[in-house]
Every structure is written in structure tokens, then in C-alpha cells.
Amino acid sequence: MKNPIGWFEIYVQDIPRAKQFYEAVFSVKLEELKMPDMETYTFPMSKKAMARLVR
């Protein structure tokens, strides 16, 4: 693959619900990433791609 995805964000309105959903679907634990003025949780790091939920 010449241009793999390196980072993506999933914007959500209800972050507790989205966090519960993605943790259940992918059997992972999302980690809170402290950022000013933004609520965000990251998926576990991977060699393939990195992602986070954002509200």
C-alpha cells in the first residue's frame, strides 16, 4: 500500500456512548487524552493506524 492511513478522528456527540460502543466492538480499552477544550479518547496504538474519539 503506497499511502496508508496514519491518523483518523471520529467526531461524536455522546462520547460515553461512543466509547462503550467502540470498546465492545473492537475489544479494546480507549485511553483518555487530556486536551484543553476538548474531550478525547484514543484507541490503542497500532503500527497500521492511530485513531481517537473527539467531542
N, C-alpha and C positions, 0 to 999 in steps of 0.2 A: 504494500500500500504506500503510495507516494506521499499523500497528505492526510495522515491520520488525525482524528480529533484529539486535541490535547487538553481542552478545558470546556466545560459547559455548565450553565446555571439553569435551574428550574425555579421560576418565579411562582410563588403560591400566596394565597390569601390566608389560609388556615395552616400555619406551619406545624402545630402539634399533630393535626390530622395527616398532613403530607408526610411528616417524619415517621409516624406509626405505619402508614401505608408502605413507604419505600423500605423501611427496616423489615417488614413482614415479607414483602415480595422478593427482595434480594437477600434475605437472611444476613443482614449486616447491622452494625451499630453506627449510627451517624454521630459525629462529634461536633459539639458547639464550637463555632469560630467567632470569638468576640471581635466585633467591629462597631465603631461608633455609628449611631443612627441606622443600624441595620441588624435584623435578626437573621442569622445564617447557620446552617449545619452542613458539614462536609461529609461526603461519602469516604470510605476508607481509601487510602492512596493506592494507586494501581500503576503498573508500567504502561498500561494502554491509554487510560484517560483519567482525568480528575473532574469531579463534579460537586456541586453544592446546591442546597435549597436556599432560597432567598425570600425574605419578606420585607 
